[in-house]
Amino acid sequence: MAIVAKRFLTSGDLVADRRADYASMLAEGGDPTAAAELMEQALELAPGWAAGWFRLGEYREKAGVTGTADAYRRTLEFAPDDIFGASLKLALIDSAAHPNLPPSRYVEGLFDDYADRFDTALVERLGYSVPGKLMRLIEAHHSSPYGRVVDLGCGTGLFGAEIHGRCAVLEGYDLSENMLAKAESKNLYDHLGKADLSLSPASSGLFGDRPLDGADLIAAADVMMYLGDLDAAFANVAALMNPDGVFAFSVEKTSTDEGFQLKPSLRFAHSAAHVEKMLAGHGMQVFAREETVIRMDAGEPIVGLLFLASAT
């Protein structure tokens, strides 16, 4: 997953920026080796440029030359908050460094940058279909109308558009303020707030002054693949959901039968057995499941799993 250009902030050196621009042109033209060489020259002029080191890592990775991991380590040296997701890149190179969760600043920045083109890129170009499919699964197994609905990782409001008008109260939470602004412009939600689902417990004020229970339906469409370890997310869901509530969510399916894995897309995939084990650990069980194509990626279908779970 390439980081969008506007996250590559200026190096502070005009000549370095110009060489980085030429390097980008070379990479887009199909010559990552030459791009890496020119990026090395740019970094000689701006050695503390975190975004430049990350870009060099991507060029070296595409070219198949040495020094890729070193470039990502230098990125982390100069950007310890890991806004570029360098730790995820390193994990793909060295499986021993496999992270359980992505850096929150990386996910937040990714979707802040993506917000303006999210609906068009995801739905029209990548055939993203989770919100509609998840809504159909809910309707097949859980009768409406719904009372309080909480949309976790609401993004621009794609699932909100599906459930709007079928519930008494609709709340949306997301890590990205730009995504929340897009959702607000659609006038779908009664309340919107910023929340990081990798943090727990919910009683820490993650959802502001909103009630920590009483949700009849909690949805998380295309969220878990940006979390990896689901423990904190499921803990928050268990705290929010009323005893008769339903949790509806999707995951990207692993190629194995156990655990979860980081994919080259920098998203996480989960097995059904792992998801069910994690749910059980938080007092929930699956009562409906569906395997389906959730999007396209580089022309290939990405298979996912849709789940409906309730309290045990």
Secondary structure by P-SEA (a helix, b strand, c coil): cccccccccccccaaaaaaaaaaaaaaaaccaaaaaaaaaaaaaaccccaaaaaaaaaaaaaacccaaaaaaaaaaaaccccccaaaaaaaaaccccccccccaaaaaaaaaaacccccccccccccccaaaaaaaaaaacccccccbbbbccccccaaaaaacccccbbbbbcccaaaaaaaaaaccccbbbbbcccccccccccccccccccccbbbbcccccccccaaaaaaaaaaaccccbbbbbbbbbbccccbbbbccccbbbbcaaaaaaaaaaacccccbbbbccccccccbbbbbbbbbbccc
